[in-house]
Amino acid sequence: MFPDTLMVGMEIRVKVSDYVKDRIQALRTQNTEKYQNIACIRTNVMKFLPKFFRKGQGIVYTITDVKDLHDWMVSHFDEFPLFERIPDTELESDQVVEKLYISTEEGQKVTRNKGDKFLAVYRRIVDPYQQTDKNNMDNS
């Protein structure tokens, strides 16, 4: 869907991340010119998410079938002053959101089992202190 955008999936479970990596490799083998912009990293996102993005970069999509995990992620993003939650009305036109619900093996399994899926999407906002510092330097 987005051949010119770098997409990184982050997963803590070894089997899931290995499966995704194998799937990406298979897609690259079948289509040598495609799928060079996607990757999966096995990591603990709860600890290391800020290390993967430079300041001011990125939309973060979170989806899980574990309500406690969803609540934890939402509370931490809500408390962090440099992220704002994207309202559901804006997400209605986001092509990625639909794919999050239906395109993964895990998502399809949850659907088959009639489980719930919990979504939250955040955007990184400009650091007002960094912007103020830049403006002060520009005015010097």
MODELLER restraints for C-alpha pairs under 7 A, 6 or more apart:
rsr = mdl.restraints
at = mdl.atoms
rsr.add(forms.Gaussian(group=physical.xy_distance, feature=features.Distance(at['CA:3:A'], at['CA:37:A']), mean=6.69, stdev=0.5))
rsr.add(forms.Gaussian(group=physical.xy_distance, feature=features.Distance(at['CA:5:A'], at['CA:37:A']), mean=6.50, stdev=0.5))
rsr.add(forms.Gaussian(group=physical.xy_distance, feature=features.Distance(at['CA:6:A'], at['CA:37:A']), mean=4.83, stdev=0.5))
rsr.add(forms.Gaussian(group=physical.xy_distance, feature=features.Distance(at['CA:6:A'], at['CA:38:A']), mean=5.98, stdev=0.5))
rsr.add(forms.Gaussian(group=physical.xy_distance, feature=features.Distance(at['CA:7:A'], at['CA:37:A']), mean=6.22, stdev=0.5))
rsr.add(forms.Gaussian(group=physical.xy_distance, feature=features.Distance(at['CA:7:A'], at['CA:38:A']), mean=4.80, stdev=0.5))
rsr.add(forms.Gaussian(group=physical.xy_distance, feature=features.Distance(at['CA:7:A'], at['CA:39:A']), mean=6.50, stdev=0.5))
rsr.add(forms.Gaussian(group=physical.xy_distance, feature=features.Distance(at['CA:8:A'], at['CA:38:A']), mean=5.85, stdev=0.5))
rsr.add(forms.Gaussian(group=physical.xy_distance, feature=features.Distance(at['CA:8:A'], at['CA:39:A']), mean=5.00, stdev=0.5))
rsr.add(forms.Gaussian(group=physical.xy_distance, feature=features.Distance(at['CA:8:A'], at['CA:40:A']), mean=5.61, stdev=0.5))
rsr.add(forms.Gaussian(group=physical.xy_distance, feature=features.Distance(at['CA:9:A'], at['CA:39:A']), mean=6.25, stdev=0.5))
rsr.add(forms.Gaussian(group=physical.xy_distance, feature=features.Distance(at['CA:9:A'], at['CA:40:A']), mean=4.54, stdev=0.5))
rsr.add(forms.Gaussian(group=physical.xy_distance, feature=features.Distance(at['CA:9:A'], at['CA:41:A']), mean=6.25, stdev=0.5))
rsr.add(forms.Gaussian(group=physical.xy_distance, feature=features.Distance(at['CA:10:A'], at['CA:40:A']), mean=5.71, stdev=0.5))
rsr.add(forms.Gaussian(group=physical.xy_distance, feature=features.Distance(at['CA:10:A'], at['CA:41:A']), mean=4.98, stdev=0.5))
rsr.add(forms.Gaussian(group=physical.xy_distance, feature=features.Distance(at['CA:10:A'], at['CA:42:A']), mean=5.86, stdev=0.5))
rsr.add(forms.Gaussian(group=physical.xy_distance, feature=features.Distance(at['CA:10:A'], at['CA:43:A']), mean=6.20, stdev=0.5))
rsr.add(forms.Gaussian(group=physical.xy_distance, feature=features.Distance(at['CA:10:A'], at['CA:45:A']), mean=6.83, stdev=0.5))
rsr.add(forms.Gaussian(group=physical.xy_distance, feature=features.Distance(at['CA:11:A'], at['CA:17:A']), mean=5.78, stdev=0.5))
rsr.add(forms.Gaussian(group=physical.xy_distance, feature=features.Distance(at['CA:11:A'], at['CA:41:A']), mean=6.39, stdev=0.5))
rsr.add(forms.Gaussian(group=physical.xy_distance, feature=features.Distance(at['CA:11:A'], at['CA:42:A']), mean=4.96, stdev=0.5))
rsr.add(forms.Gaussian(group=physical.xy_distance, feature=features.Distance(at['CA:11:A'], at['CA:43:A']), mean=5.83, stdev=0.5))
rsr.add(forms.Gaussian(group=physical.xy_distance, feature=features.Distance(at['CA:12:A'], at['CA:42:A']), mean=5.21, stdev=0.5))
rsr.add(forms.Gaussian(group=physical.xy_distance, feature=features.Distance(at['CA:12:A'], at['CA:43:A']), mean=5.00, stdev=0.5))
rsr.add(forms.Gaussian(group=physical.xy_distance, feature=features.Distance(at['CA:12:A'], at['CA:44:A']), mean=5.33, stdev=0.5))
rsr.add(forms.Gaussian(group=physical.xy_distance, feature=features.Distance(at['CA:14:A'], at['CA:42:A']), mean=6.80, stdev=0.5))
rsr.add(forms.Gaussian(group=physical.xy_distance, feature=features.Distance(at['CA:17:A'], at['CA:40:A']), mean=6.44, stdev=0.5))
rsr.add(forms.Gaussian(group=physical.xy_distance, feature=features.Distance(at['CA:17:A'], at['CA:41:A']), mean=6.88, stdev=0.5))
rsr.add(forms.Gaussian(group=physical.xy_distance, feature=features.Distance(at['CA:17:A'], at['CA:42:A']), mean=5.81, stdev=0.5))
rsr.add(forms.Gaussian(group=physical.xy_distance, feature=features.Distance(at['CA:20:A'], at['CA:40:A']), mean=6.61, stdev=0.5))
rsr.add(forms.Gaussian(group=physical.xy_distance, feature=features.Distance(at['CA:21:A'], at['CA:40:A']), mean=6.00, stdev=0.5))
rsr.add(forms.Gaussian(group=physical.xy_distance, feature=features.Distance(at['CA:27:A'], at['CA:35:A']), mean=6.79, stdev=0.5))
rsr.add(forms.Gaussian(group=physical.xy_distance, feature=features.Distance(at['CA:28:A'], at['CA:34:A']), mean=6.22, stdev=0.5))
rsr.add(forms.Gaussian(group=physical.xy_distance, feature=features.Distance(at['CA:28:A'], at['CA:35:A']), mean=5.72, stdev=0.5))
rsr.add(forms.Gaussian(group=physical.xy_distance, feature=features.Distance(at['CA:56:A'], at['CA:124:A']), mean=5.66, stdev=0.5))
rsr.add(forms.Gaussian(group=physical.xy_distance, feature=features.Distance(at['CA:56:A'], at['CA:125:A']), mean=6.09, stdev=0.5))
rsr.add(forms.Gaussian(group=physical.xy_distance, feature=features.Distance(at['CA:56:A'], at['CA:126:A']), mean=5.56, stdev=0.5))
rsr.add(forms.Gaussian(group=physical.xy_distance, feature=features.Distance(at['CA:57:A'], at['CA:124:A']), mean=6.23, stdev=0.5))
rsr.add(forms.Gaussian(group=physical.xy_distance, feature=features.Distance(at['CA:58:A'], at['CA:123:A']), mean=6.28, stdev=0.5))
rsr.add(forms.Gaussian(group=physical.xy_distance, feature=features.Distance(at['CA:58:A'], at['CA:124:A']), mean=5.93, stdev=0.5))
rsr.add(forms.Gaussian(group=physical.xy_distance, feature=features.Distance(at['CA:59:A'], at['CA:122:A']), mean=5.74, stdev=0.5))
rsr.add(forms.Gaussian(group=physical.xy_distance, feature=features.Distance(at['CA:59:A'], at['CA:123:A']), mean=4.48, stdev=0.5))
rsr.add(forms.Gaussian(group=physical.xy_distance, feature=features.Distance(at['CA:59:A'], at['CA:124:A']), mean=6.41, stdev=0.5))
rsr.add(forms.Gaussian(group=physical.xy_distance, feature=features.Distance(at['CA:60:A'], at['CA:121:A']), mean=5.72, stdev=0.5))
rsr.add(forms.Gaussian(group=physical.xy_distance, feature=features.Distance(at['CA:60:A'], at['CA:122:A']), mean=5.21, stdev=0.5))
rsr.add(forms.Gaussian(group=physical.xy_distance, feature=features.Distance(at['CA:60:A'], at['CA:123:A']), mean=6.28, stdev=0.5))
rsr.add(forms.Gaussian(group=physical.xy_distance, feature=features.Distance(at['CA:61:A'], at['CA:120:A']), mean=6.32, stdev=0.5))
rsr.add(forms.Gaussian(group=physical.xy_distance, feature=features.Distance(at['CA:61:A'], at['CA:121:A']), mean=4.60, stdev=0.5))
rsr.add(forms.Gaussian(group=physical.xy_distance, feature=features.Distance(at['CA:61:A'], at['CA:122:A']), mean=6.64, stdev=0.5))
rsr.add(forms.Gaussian(group=physical.xy_distance, feature=features.Distance(at['CA:62:A'], at['CA:119:A']), mean=5.68, stdev=0.5))
rsr.add(forms.Gaussian(group=physical.xy_distance, feature=features.Distance(at['CA:62:A'], at['CA:120:A']), mean=5.30, stdev=0.5))
rsr.add(forms.Gaussian(group=physical.xy_distance, feature=features.Distance(at['CA:62:A'], at['CA:121:A']), mean=6.04, stdev=0.5))
rsr.add(forms.Gaussian(group=physical.xy_distance, feature=features.Distance(at['CA:63:A'], at['CA:117:A']), mean=6.61, stdev=0.5))
rsr.add(forms.Gaussian(group=physical.xy_distance, feature=features.Distance(at['CA:63:A'], at['CA:118:A']), mean=5.41, stdev=0.5))
rsr.add(forms.Gaussian(group=physical.xy_distance, feature=features.Distance(at['CA:63:A'], at['CA:119:A']), mean=4.45, stdev=0.5))
rsr.add(forms.Gaussian(group=physical.xy_distance, feature=features.Distance(at['CA:63:A'], at['CA:120:A']), mean=6.57, stdev=0.5))
rsr.add(forms.Gaussian(group=physical.xy_distance, feature=features.Distance(at['CA:64:A'], at['CA:70:A']), mean=6.39, stdev=0.5))
rsr.add(forms.Gaussian(group=physical.xy_distance, feature=features.Distance(at['CA:64:A'], at['CA:117:A']), mean=5.57, stdev=0.5))
rsr.add(forms.Gaussian(group=physical.xy_distance, feature=features.Distance(at['CA:64:A'], at['CA:118:A']), mean=5.38, stdev=0.5))
rsr.add(forms.Gaussian(group=physical.xy_distance, feature=features.Distance(at['CA:64:A'], at['CA:119:A']), mean=6.86, stdev=0.5))
rsr.add(forms.Gaussian(group=physical.xy_distance, feature=features.Distance(at['CA:65:A'], at['CA:115:A']), mean=6.95, stdev=0.5))
rsr.add(forms.Gaussian(group=physical.xy_distance, feature=features.Distance(at['CA:65:A'], at['CA:116:A']), mean=5.61, stdev=0.5))
rsr.add(forms.Gaussian(group=physical.xy_distance, feature=features.Distance(at['CA:65:A'], at['CA:117:A']), mean=4.52, stdev=0.5))
rsr.add(forms.Gaussian(group=physical.xy_distance, feature=features.Distance(at['CA:65:A'], at['CA:118:A']), mean=5.99, stdev=0.5))
rsr.add(forms.Gaussian(group=physical.xy_distance, feature=features.Distance(at['CA:67:A'], at['CA:118:A']), mean=6.90, stdev=0.5))
rsr.add(forms.Gaussian(group=physical.xy_distance, feature=features.Distance(at['CA:70:A'], at['CA:118:A']), mean=6.32, stdev=0.5))
rsr.add(forms.Gaussian(group=physical.xy_distance, feature=features.Distance(at['CA:74:A'], at['CA:120:A']), mean=6.94, stdev=0.5))
rsr.add(forms.Gaussian(group=physical.xy_distance, feature=features.Distance(at['CA:77:A'], at['CA:83:A']), mean=6.28, stdev=0.5))
rsr.add(forms.Gaussian(group=physical.xy_distance, feature=features.Distance(at['CA:78:A'], at['CA:84:A']), mean=6.95, stdev=0.5))
rsr.add(forms.Gaussian(group=physical.xy_distance, feature=features.Distance(at['CA:82:A'], at['CA:124:A']), mean=5.77, stdev=0.5))
rsr.add(forms.Gaussian(group=physical.xy_distance, feature=features.Distance(at['CA:82:A'], at['CA:125:A']), mean=5.30, stdev=0.5))
rsr.add(forms.Gaussian(group=physical.xy_distance, feature=features.Distance(at['CA:82:A'], at['CA:126:A']), mean=6.93, stdev=0.5))
rsr.add(forms.Gaussian(group=physical.xy_distance, feature=features.Distance(at['CA:82:A'], at['CA:127:A']), mean=6.27, stdev=0.5))
rsr.add(forms.Gaussian(group=physical.xy_distance, feature=features.Distance(at['CA:83:A'], at['CA:122:A']), mean=6.08, stdev=0.5))
rsr.add(forms.Gaussian(group=physical.xy_distance, feature=features.Distance(at['CA:83:A'], at['CA:123:A']), mean=5.53, stdev=0.5))
rsr.add(forms.Gaussian(group=physical.xy_distance, feature=features.Distance(at['CA:83:A'], at['CA:124:A']), mean=4.56, stdev=0.5))
rsr.add(forms.Gaussian(group=physical.xy_distance, feature=features.Distance(at['CA:83:A'], at['CA:125:A']), mean=5.68, stdev=0.5))
rsr.add(forms.Gaussian(group=physical.xy_distance, feature=features.Distance(at['CA:84:A'], at['CA:122:A']), mean=5.43, stdev=0.5))
rsr.add(forms.Gaussian(group=physical.xy_distance, feature=features.Distance(at['CA:84:A'], at['CA:123:A']), mean=5.57, stdev=0.5))
rsr.add(forms.Gaussian(group=physical.xy_distance, feature=features.Distance(at['CA:84:A'], at['CA:124:A']), mean=6.61, stdev=0.5))
rsr.add(forms.Gaussian(group=physical.xy_distance, feature=features.Distance(at['CA:84:A'], at['CA:125:A']), mean=6.89, stdev=0.5))
rsr.add(forms.Gaussian(group=physical.xy_distance, feature=features.Distance(at['CA:85:A'], at['CA:121:A']), mean=5.85, stdev=0.5))
rsr.add(forms.Gaussian(group=physical.xy_distance, feature=features.Distance(at['CA:85:A'], at['CA:122:A']), mean=4.31, stdev=0.5))
rsr.add(forms.Gaussian(group=physical.xy_distance, feature=features.Distance(at['CA:85:A'], at['CA:123:A']), mean=6.47, stdev=0.5))
rsr.add(forms.Gaussian(group=physical.xy_distance, feature=features.Distance(at['CA:86:A'], at['CA:121:A']), mean=5.67, stdev=0.5))
rsr.add(forms.Gaussian(group=physical.xy_distance, feature=features.Distance(at['CA:86:A'], at['CA:122:A']), mean=5.40, stdev=0.5))
rsr.add(forms.Gaussian(group=physical.xy_distance, feature=features.Distance(at['CA:86:A'], at['CA:123:A']), mean=6.69, stdev=0.5))
rsr.add(forms.Gaussian(group=physical.xy_distance, feature=features.Distance(at['CA:91:A'], at['CA:97:A']), mean=6.91, stdev=0.5))
rsr.add(forms.Gaussian(group=physical.xy_distance, feature=features.Distance(at['CA:101:A'], at['CA:107:A']), mean=5.85, stdev=0.5))
rsr.add(forms.Gaussian(group=physical.xy_distance, feature=features.Distance(at['CA:102:A'], at['CA:108:A']), mean=5.89, stdev=0.5))
